[in-house]
Amino acid sequence: MKKLVVLIATTVFVVGCSSDKKEDAGPSVTVTKPTTVLSAISTKAQSAGDALGNALAKGTTSSVMSKVASMSGPSIMSADTRCNENGAPYAVDDDFVPVPDLAGQECVDVKGNEVDGECLMSASHDEYAGQLTYCALAKNTGNSDSILGAFQLVNNITCALERSGITWHQSKPSTPDRMTLTFDSNCFSTNQLTQMCQGPTSCSFLADVKAYLNPDTYYGARVRIVLDLNKDEVIDDTDMIFDSKLKAAGGVTEVAVNTVGINDPKQFDAFAAKYDATTNAFTFEGRFDRIEAGGGGGSGGWSRHIRIYADLNNSAVIMPEKVEVAYANLYKDPSDKFGTELITLRGSMTTAPAVMTAEVYSTSNKDNVGEAIDYNGLAAFNSVCYQPGDETLPNACPPVPAVTIPQGELAFFLPGGDYRVDTTPANFSEYLDNTLWWESLLGLNFTAVDLEKTEP
């Protein structure tokens, strides 16, 4: 089910942070080998998720720090045990242990919702805001239900392209290069091959490719792939499109991706991620505009918007020094009613007052999109205070105000229709068409989340 709308701004500082923020760039990253850029970005998204998970771990402060000291890896928590395949957090018991197998009243008793045989954490649970954010960052769902998942298919397709051989042009070519891409186990999982090739072995597709250097004043390369998934041997803009801009220079690794028609002609996804090694900071903007696609009920008719800035430390067990996240979902249910959920989270975990305030909002059963995204006068139905390694307290942390929610119709939810414009939005009740936003993007430069702005 795709019934999530979350908005989160978090600031977390950790005891014992290194004063030297620069991190080793690791393996060589080059724009003429796009998979190295995508892999580097995915690694840093995972690091941001691990950091938030460590900050939200429960137990006394001393017990959490004891776990940190004994860890050989970067994370106290495991996304595979805390998040389901769609990136939803499992319900937990009083000891913060995941209990996905509980059913019926037992699931309800731990503030869970039983969905498709799994006990998932409900929005009324005190840990919902933090755990949902953790899953969005740390779990690879293989699709846009998570940040790692959003990059998965792009990385697979690009891997196939690299194995087929890329011809790099010094400028934008007037005509594309016609290529045959082979999808096999070198680049795809068995499950992916079964879905895309109707069998677990391999298959091939025609593709028109334009790969060229210096597409604008910021990015170092651009690769546009139009894939003939219908195998009608006629390639045009009605086929699946993957368009990527890449940068790897001056300590910055960055990729911006625009995709059209992966599941539906009215599916418009655009997302970008940046890692700056000089500050050890990860930035992400994900815009999944699908409210006019499909028929609702989980097969379409939803939109998701995620915005993240995560400044990380260099400890063996990584922690966030500053994180701000906005994660919003708008959905259409099987009866064509509209709803939203919205979560905000903000704070610091090591510098006074060392707490995070979280709030949960929602709308449901609305007759139209406008009613669903109108947050004028809407109050949070759940407000909590996270403490580092300790119990979660009711109500907001007095020293840390919750994220400010604009009063009115929030186009941050990507509601389609007349809310989608092709010029600079006049206010927070409009948003720029995804492809136009992506085309005009010259890097992600925000270090905070501002919901007054539908574009960062």
VMD Tcl script that draws the C-alpha trace (Angstrom):
set ca {
  {0.00 0.00 0.00}
  {1.22 3.48 -0.80}
  {-0.41 5.48 1.97}
  {2.43 7.57 3.29}
  {2.92 11.26 3.53}
  {5.68 12.41 5.59}
  {7.57 15.50 6.19}
  {10.62 15.51 8.30}
  {13.27 17.98 9.33}
  {15.84 16.57 11.68}
  {19.03 17.89 13.16}
  {21.18 15.39 15.03}
  {24.61 15.90 16.56}
  {26.74 13.13 17.97}
  {29.27 12.95 20.78}
  {32.79 12.32 19.60}
  {32.39 13.63 16.04}
  {35.56 14.04 14.05}
  {36.51 17.69 13.53}
  {37.79 16.84 10.09}
  {34.63 16.50 7.99}
  {36.29 15.49 4.75}
  {35.87 11.82 3.85}
  {37.86 9.65 1.49}
  {36.09 9.57 -1.85}
  {36.74 5.83 -2.11}
  {36.91 4.13 -5.52}
  {37.45 6.34 -8.54}
  {34.23 8.01 -9.68}
  {33.95 9.28 -13.24}
  {31.04 10.63 -15.26}
  {32.05 8.50 -18.25}
  {31.26 5.42 -16.14}
  {27.84 6.41 -14.77}
  {27.44 3.33 -12.56}
  {30.33 4.56 -10.38}
  {28.42 7.80 -9.74}
  {25.19 5.93 -8.99}
  {26.98 3.49 -6.68}
  {28.68 6.29 -4.77}
  {25.37 8.09 -4.29}
  {23.62 4.92 -3.12}
  {26.38 4.28 -0.59}
  {25.89 7.72 0.94}
  {22.12 7.33 1.06}
  {22.70 4.12 3.02}
  {25.08 5.99 5.34}
  {22.44 8.64 6.04}
  {19.94 5.90 6.88}
  {22.40 4.13 9.16}
  {23.12 7.43 10.92}
  {19.47 8.15 11.61}
  {18.89 4.58 12.76}
  {21.75 4.84 15.23}
  {20.37 8.12 16.57}
  {16.90 6.61 17.07}
  {18.03 3.36 18.72}
  {16.26 2.73 22.01}
  {17.53 1.86 25.48}
  {19.40 3.93 28.04}
  {22.06 6.27 26.72}
  {24.76 4.05 28.24}
  {23.33 0.89 26.65}
  {23.13 2.50 23.22}
  {26.69 3.80 23.46}
  {27.76 0.31 24.57}
  {26.20 -1.08 21.39}
  {28.00 1.58 19.38}
  {31.32 0.66 20.96}
  {30.84 -3.04 20.19}
  {29.69 -2.62 16.60}
  {32.01 -3.70 13.80}
  {29.77 -2.15 11.15}
  {28.20 1.27 10.61}
  {24.70 0.65 12.03}
  {23.01 -0.53 15.21}
  {19.72 -1.26 13.44}
  {19.04 -3.42 10.38}
  {16.64 -2.20 7.70}
  {15.88 -5.78 6.65}
  {14.50 -6.60 10.11}
  {12.74 -3.26 10.71}
  {11.25 -2.46 7.28}
  {9.13 -4.52 4.91}
  {9.77 -4.89 1.19}
  {7.79 -1.70 0.49}
  {9.77 0.39 2.97}
  {7.07 0.47 5.68}
  {8.26 0.08 9.30}
  {7.27 -3.03 11.22}
  {5.45 -2.64 14.51}
  {7.62 -3.00 17.62}
  {7.04 -4.30 21.15}
  {7.77 -2.45 24.39}
  {11.46 -3.35 24.06}
  {11.66 -1.80 20.56}
  {11.92 -5.25 18.95}
  {10.18 -5.64 15.55}
  {7.09 -7.91 15.67}
  {6.02 -8.34 12.02}
  {4.33 -11.70 12.67}
  {1.73 -10.48 15.17}
  {-1.86 -10.71 13.95}
  {-5.33 -9.59 14.98}
  {-5.70 -7.96 18.38}
  {-2.06 -8.67 19.25}
  {-1.00 -6.43 16.37}
  {-3.49 -3.74 17.39}
  {-2.22 -3.88 20.98}
  {1.27 -2.73 19.88}
  {-0.25 0.08 17.78}
  {0.12 -1.86 14.56}
  {-1.96 -2.33 11.42}
  {-2.16 -5.79 9.88}
  {-1.55 -5.43 6.14}
  {-1.09 -8.41 3.80}
  {-0.15 -10.67 6.68}
  {2.36 -8.27 8.26}
  {2.03 -6.19 11.42}
  {3.12 -2.71 10.35}
  {3.63 0.28 12.63}
  {0.64 2.63 12.65}
  {0.90 6.41 12.39}
  {-0.33 6.69 15.98}
  {2.81 4.96 17.31}
  {5.33 7.27 18.98}
  {8.19 5.82 16.91}
  {6.41 6.12 13.54}
  {8.03 9.34 12.32}
  {11.58 8.19 13.03}
  {11.13 4.62 11.80}
  {9.41 5.65 8.58}
  {12.25 8.03 7.79}
  {14.83 5.39 8.64}
  {13.20 2.89 6.27}
  {12.99 5.48 3.47}
  {16.75 5.99 3.71}
  {18.13 2.59 4.69}
  {15.91 0.03 2.91}
  {16.47 -0.89 -0.73}
  {12.97 -1.65 -1.98}
  {14.01 -1.89 -5.62}
  {11.54 0.89 -6.53}
  {10.61 4.44 -5.54}
  {9.20 3.35 -2.17}
  {12.68 4.16 -0.86}
  {15.61 6.33 -1.88}
  {17.94 3.39 -2.49}
  {15.20 1.71 -4.48}
  {14.65 4.77 -6.68}
  {18.18 4.45 -8.01}
  {18.09 0.66 -8.41}
  {16.46 0.35 -11.85}
  {18.40 3.32 -13.24}
  {21.63 1.67 -12.11}
  {20.57 -1.65 -13.69}
  {19.75 -0.07 -17.06}
  {22.96 1.98 -17.02}
  {24.98 -1.13 -16.22}
  {23.53 -2.84 -19.32}
  {24.39 0.24 -21.37}
  {27.98 0.27 -20.16}
  {28.40 -3.42 -21.01}
  {27.08 -2.74 -24.51}
  {29.55 0.12 -24.93}
  {28.85 3.85 -24.68}
  {29.90 6.27 -27.41}
  {30.62 9.61 -25.74}
  {30.09 12.74 -27.82}
  {31.73 16.08 -27.08}
  {28.39 17.85 -27.48}
  {24.72 16.89 -27.82}
  {24.41 14.69 -30.94}
  {21.72 15.54 -33.49}
  {20.67 11.90 -33.76}
  {20.83 9.10 -31.16}
  {22.98 6.01 -31.32}
  {20.82 2.91 -31.91}
  {21.95 0.12 -29.57}
  {20.88 -3.30 -28.34}
  {20.95 -3.63 -24.54}
  {21.16 -7.08 -22.98}
  {19.44 -7.59 -19.65}
  {21.12 -10.49 -17.83}
  {22.52 -11.50 -14.46}
  {25.51 -9.20 -14.88}
  {23.24 -6.23 -14.15}
  {19.84 -7.53 -12.97}
  {18.54 -9.78 -10.23}
  {16.65 -13.00 -10.95}
  {13.39 -11.37 -9.85}
  {13.95 -8.41 -12.17}
  {14.74 -10.67 -15.11}
  {11.63 -12.75 -14.45}
  {9.48 -9.62 -14.55}
  {11.15 -7.89 -17.50}
  {12.16 -10.89 -19.60}
  {9.31 -13.29 -18.72}
  {12.01 -15.68 -17.56}
  {15.03 -15.79 -15.22}
  {17.75 -15.83 -17.90}
  {18.14 -12.84 -20.23}
  {16.54 -10.71 -22.92}
  {17.48 -7.81 -25.21}
  {15.90 -4.47 -26.07}
  {16.54 -1.80 -28.66}
  {17.48 1.60 -27.29}
  {18.21 5.05 -28.66}
  {21.04 6.63 -26.68}
  {22.50 10.12 -26.52}
  {25.61 10.28 -24.32}
  {27.55 13.53 -24.31}
  {29.85 15.63 -22.15}
  {29.29 19.04 -20.55}
  {25.54 19.33 -21.20}
  {25.38 22.61 -19.24}
  {27.50 24.81 -16.97}
  {27.28 22.43 -13.99}
  {27.10 18.75 -14.90}
  {29.92 16.86 -16.58}
  {27.87 14.43 -18.67}
  {24.36 13.47 -19.71}
  {22.98 10.10 -20.83}
  {19.49 9.83 -22.33}
  {18.16 6.30 -22.95}
  {14.85 5.67 -24.73}
  {14.10 1.98 -24.28}
  {11.79 -0.01 -26.55}
  {10.23 -2.19 -23.86}
  {7.21 -2.95 -26.06}
  {9.56 -4.45 -28.64}
  {7.63 -2.89 -31.51}
  {10.97 -1.75 -33.03}
  {9.66 1.81 -33.15}
  {11.38 4.00 -30.57}
  {9.81 7.34 -29.67}
  {9.00 9.39 -26.59}
  {6.06 7.10 -25.73}
  {8.57 4.42 -24.70}
  {10.39 4.25 -21.37}
  {12.80 7.16 -20.90}
  {15.81 7.32 -18.56}
  {17.65 10.64 -18.64}
  {20.60 11.24 -16.30}
  {22.92 14.19 -15.66}
  {26.13 13.42 -13.76}
  {28.89 15.31 -11.97}
  {32.13 14.08 -10.36}
  {34.49 16.97 -9.68}
  {35.86 19.06 -6.82}
  {34.88 16.50 -4.19}
  {31.24 16.52 -5.40}
  {29.49 13.44 -6.75}
  {26.01 14.16 -8.10}
  {23.34 12.64 -10.31}
  {19.96 13.94 -11.47}
  {17.53 11.49 -13.08}
  {14.33 12.03 -15.06}
  {12.17 9.02 -15.96}
  {8.89 8.83 -17.86}
  {6.52 5.93 -18.44}
  {8.06 3.18 -16.32}
  {4.64 1.84 -15.32}
  {2.18 4.32 -16.81}
  {2.30 7.13 -19.44}
  {1.20 9.56 -16.71}
  {4.03 8.60 -14.37}
  {6.57 11.42 -14.12}
  {9.54 10.86 -11.80}
  {12.49 13.17 -11.29}
  {15.07 12.83 -8.55}
  {18.56 14.07 -7.77}
  {21.22 13.27 -5.19}
  {24.51 14.88 -4.23}
  {27.42 13.89 -2.03}
  {29.97 16.53 -1.04}
  {33.12 14.90 0.35}
  {34.47 18.21 1.67}
  {31.59 18.46 4.16}
  {30.58 14.77 4.22}
  {27.02 15.83 3.36}
  {24.33 13.96 1.42}
  {21.46 15.81 -0.29}
  {18.40 14.36 -2.03}
  {15.32 15.67 -3.82}
  {12.83 13.05 -5.04}
  {9.64 13.98 -6.92}
  {7.35 11.09 -7.91}
  {4.32 12.61 -9.65}
  {1.85 9.77 -10.22}
  {-1.48 10.97 -8.83}
  {-3.00 10.89 -12.35}
  {-1.58 7.44 -13.14}
  {-3.24 4.07 -12.69}
  {-6.47 3.49 -10.85}
  {-5.63 3.99 -7.18}
  {-5.66 1.31 -4.53}
  {-1.89 0.87 -4.65}
  {-1.58 0.34 -8.43}
  {-1.25 4.06 -9.11}
  {-2.94 7.27 -8.17}
  {-0.37 8.49 -5.67}
  {2.43 11.04 -5.44}
  {5.48 11.19 -3.20}
  {7.92 14.04 -2.57}
  {11.11 13.60 -0.52}
  {13.69 16.25 0.37}
  {16.76 15.48 2.51}
  {19.91 17.19 3.70}
  {22.14 14.98 5.87}
  {25.48 16.17 7.28}
  {27.31 13.07 8.57}
  {30.29 12.42 10.80}
  {33.16 9.99 10.15}
  {32.80 7.66 13.14}
  {33.08 3.90 12.66}
  {29.41 3.71 13.61}
  {28.11 6.66 11.64}
  {25.85 9.32 13.13}
  {24.14 12.38 11.64}
  {25.45 15.76 12.68}
  {22.59 17.51 10.91}
  {19.63 16.08 9.01}
  {16.58 17.78 7.54}
  {14.06 15.72 5.62}
  {10.71 16.32 3.97}
  {8.77 13.24 2.86}
  {5.20 13.70 1.60}
  {2.69 11.26 0.13}
  {-0.70 11.89 -1.45}
  {-2.86 8.90 -2.33}
  {-6.13 7.95 -4.01}
  {-7.92 4.95 -2.48}
  {-9.93 2.30 -4.38}
  {-13.13 4.33 -3.99}
  {-11.41 7.38 -5.56}
  {-11.27 9.26 -2.28}
  {-8.08 11.22 -1.54}
  {-5.89 11.43 1.55}
  {-2.48 12.40 2.87}
  {-0.17 11.72 5.79}
  {2.42 14.20 6.96}
  {5.19 13.75 9.49}
  {7.61 16.38 10.74}
  {10.77 15.71 12.73}
  {13.36 18.21 13.90}
  {16.07 18.43 16.53}
  {19.59 17.69 17.73}
  {20.82 14.60 19.54}
  {24.12 15.65 21.13}
  {24.13 19.42 21.52}
  {21.71 20.96 23.97}
  {18.83 20.40 24.19}
  {19.67 17.03 22.54}
  {16.11 16.10 21.54}
  {13.95 15.82 18.41}
  {10.34 16.92 18.05}
  {8.10 14.83 15.79}
  {4.52 15.47 14.69}
  {2.11 13.45 12.56}
  {-0.70 14.90 10.42}
  {-3.18 13.26 8.06}
  {-6.25 13.81 5.93}
  {-8.51 11.08 4.54}
  {-11.72 10.31 2.66}
  {-11.69 13.62 0.77}
  {-13.74 14.02 -2.41}
  {-11.01 15.85 -4.30}
  {-7.29 16.56 -4.23}
  {-7.71 20.16 -3.12}
  {-9.47 19.13 0.08}
  {-6.85 16.46 0.80}
  {-3.85 18.81 0.55}
  {-5.46 21.75 2.36}
  {-3.63 21.95 5.70}
  {-5.11 25.26 6.75}
  {-5.77 25.02 10.50}
  {-4.98 21.28 10.59}
  {-3.54 20.16 13.93}
  {-1.14 17.28 14.48}
  {-2.85 14.17 15.89}
  {0.40 12.79 17.32}
  {3.25 14.83 18.81}
  {6.29 13.34 20.55}
  {9.79 14.14 21.79}
  {12.69 11.81 20.91}
  {15.61 11.62 23.34}
  {19.02 10.14 22.47}
  {18.94 6.44 23.33}
  {16.10 6.92 25.81}
  {12.33 6.67 25.97}
  {10.15 8.79 23.71}
  {8.13 11.37 25.62}
  {4.60 12.59 24.78}
  {4.16 16.07 23.30}
  {6.70 18.25 21.53}
  {10.06 18.96 23.16}
  {9.61 22.45 24.66}
  {13.00 23.81 23.46}
  {12.60 22.50 19.89}
  {9.63 23.80 17.88}
  {8.05 21.55 15.28}
  {8.51 22.23 11.56}
  {6.27 25.04 10.37}
  {3.51 23.88 8.02}
  {2.28 26.47 5.46}
  {-1.42 27.20 5.85}
  {-3.35 26.34 2.71}
  {-3.13 23.89 -0.17}
  {0.34 22.34 -0.20}
  {1.58 21.61 -3.72}
  {4.57 19.90 -2.10}
  {2.34 16.81 -2.33}
  {2.56 16.97 -6.18}
  {-1.23 16.96 -6.72}
  {-1.18 17.29 -10.54}
  {-3.81 19.18 -12.54}
  {-3.71 22.96 -12.35}
  {-1.31 22.80 -9.41}
  {1.39 21.68 -11.88}
  {2.77 24.70 -13.78}
  {5.38 25.30 -16.48}
  {6.75 28.56 -15.04}
  {8.23 29.49 -11.67}
  {5.60 28.70 -9.01}
  {3.93 31.76 -7.54}
  {3.70 30.23 -4.04}
  {3.54 26.92 -2.14}
  {0.23 26.04 -3.84}
  {1.95 25.45 -7.20}
  {4.83 23.26 -8.33}
  {6.96 23.11 -11.45}
  {6.45 20.27 -13.92}
  {9.00 17.56 -13.05}
  {10.71 17.42 -16.44}
  {11.02 21.21 -16.58}
  {12.41 21.25 -13.02}
  {14.91 18.56 -13.92}
  {16.01 20.25 -17.15}
  {16.64 23.54 -15.34}
  {18.39 21.96 -12.34}
  {22.01 23.01 -11.83}
  {22.84 21.06 -8.71}
  {21.27 20.67 -5.28}
  {22.40 23.53 -3.04}
  {19.95 23.58 -0.12}
  {21.05 22.80 3.44}
  {17.61 23.08 5.05}
  {14.04 22.11 4.25}
  {11.60 24.92 3.55}
  {8.03 23.85 2.82}
  {7.17 27.27 1.48}
  {9.20 26.20 -1.56}
  {7.98 23.37 -3.76}
  {11.36 23.52 -5.53}
  {14.54 23.48 -3.39}
}
mol new
graphics top color blue
foreach p $ca { graphics top sphere $p radius 0.5 }
foreach p [lrange $ca 0 end-1] q [lrange $ca 1 end] { graphics top cylinder $p $q radius 0.2 }
display resetview
